[in-house]
Amino acid sequence: MKLPHPFVLLLSTVVVAVVMTWVVPAGRYERRADAATGRDVVVPGSYARVAQAPVGPMAALLVVPRGIVAGADVILTILIVGGAFALLDATGALKRLVGSLVGRTRRPHVIVALTSMAFATLGGLENLYEEIVALIPVVLMLSRGLGFGAVTALAMSVGAAVVGAAFGPTNPFQTGIALRFAEMPALSQPVLRFSLFAAAVAVWIAWTLFMTSRDDERPDVGGAAPGPATRQDGLLLAIALAPFVPYVYGVIARDWGFNELSGLFLVAGFAVGLVSGRTLSTTAADFLKAMETMLAAGLFVGVARAISVALADGQILDTILFALATPLANTPGAVAAALMVPVQALLHVPVVSVSGQAVLTMPVMAPLADLVGVSRDAAVIAYQTGAGLMDMITPTSGALLAILMGAKVTYGRWLRFVIPGALLVSLVGFVGIWLAR
C-alpha cells in the first residue's frame, strides 16, 4: 500500500479531527492549577458532558495556522538546529569525518551499536526527538558508509532515541513529569527503572543489528569521495555539538526547553561559519540558506499540532480519554495495568506531545491504578511503554514524518521495520508492569 505524501497525510488527519468534533460527544474534566509546573491538571472523576462545540468551516481553515503558532518553539528549534548542522555539512567537515571513521573500522556492527547507545542516552537524558531531523543526513551517510541502508540509519538514531526516552529513568519530559502527576517520588524504584532502560535499549539494538541485512533502502548520499579529516573538521564538529552539554544540564537542573536550545544553536551556527573561514555576512547568508532545508520539517510539526487544536476546540479530547479509561475500572488489576499500554498508545495519536499526554492521563490513570489494586509505578511504566514507544510509529507526528522524508524512507516501509521491533521492546515494559504491580 502506497501512502500519500506526509504533508497530505497530516492535512487529512486534521480533516478527520475536525469531522470528529461533529460526531464525538463533547465533554470535559475539571482541572486544577499545579503551582510547581504552571499546568492545569485533570481532576479524576470529574468528567461531565458539555454542549457540543463542532469546529465550523472557517474555524477549520484556521486550525493549521494556529497549530503552527502553537508549535512555534519546536519549529524554530528545527530551523536553527537544522540550519547549524546543514551549515556544518556545507563545510565538508561531516563527510570527511564520517569517511575517516568508516575507513578505519572493520566492525561496522559495533559502530551501529555504539551510535544507537549514544542516541538512546540522549533520549533518556533530554528526550531527544525533533532535533534528529537535522542529524539525518549525518547518520544516513554513516550508515551507507558502513554498508547498511537508510532504515538502519533511522533505527540507530530516531528509533534508539525514542526507546531511550521512553524508558529513561531521569527523562524530565516523560518519566519525570508522569511520576509528578501520579504523585510519586521523582525517582521511584530506581533499580527497576534503570534495569528496564538497559533491557529496552539492548533489545532495540539487537533488533536493529538483526535487520541490517534486510535493509534494502539505499538512497544515494551523493558527492565525491571525501578527503582526509583535518583538525579543523574536528573543531567544527565540537562547536556544533557543544550546545547539547549545557542544554542537558539545563533540562535536568533548570527546566530549560526548546527556546534555550534554539538560542545556544544560534550562537553555534555563527561560530561554525566563522571558524570555517567565512565572513560574518557570508555566514549569515549561508546560515539562512541552510535553514531552508528544514522548512518542510518545521511545517510538518505545525500541521501536526493543528490536530490537537481541532480536538481541543471541539472539546472531545477529554471524551476520548474518558471512553478509553473507564472500562479499565471494571477489569482485574493485572489485566487493567497491561491494558493501560494500548490505551496510552491510542491516545498518543491525537495527543502527540508525550509531556502533554502525561499531564492529561496520569491524574486519571494513577487513581485508577489504586482502584484496580496495582501500584502507581505500574501505571507510569504503562504510560512510558504505550505513549513513549508510539513516538516512532504515530502518523500524526510531524517530526517523525519529516525524519522519514529526510531519509527518503516511506512511512509504510518504516512501519514494516518498526512495529515488530517496538512490540519486542514493549515486552520489557510489560515485564516492568508485572514487577511493579
Secondary structure, 3 states (H helix, E strand, C coil): CCCCCHHHHHHHHHHHHHHHHHHCCCEECCEEECCCCCCEEECCCCCEECCCCCCCHHHHHHHHHHHHHHCHHHHHHHHHHHHHHHHHHHCCHHHHHHHHHHHHCCCHHHHHHHHHHHHHHHHHHHCCCCCHHHHHHHHHHHHHHCCCCHHHHHHHHHHHHHHHHHHCCCCHHHHHHHHHHCCCCCCCCHHHHHHHHHHHHHHHHHHHHHHHHHCCCCCCCCCCCCCCCCHHHHHHHHHHHCCHHHHHHHHHHHCCCHHHHHHHHHHHHHHHHHHCCCCHHHHHHHHHHHHHCCHHHHHHHHHHHHHHHHHHHCCCHHHHHHHHHHHHHHCCHHHHHHHHHHHHHHHCCCCCCHHHHHHHHHHHHHHHHHHHCCCHHHHHHHHHHHHHHHCCCCCCCHHHHHHHHHHCCCHHHHHHHHHHHHHHHHHHHHHHHHHHC
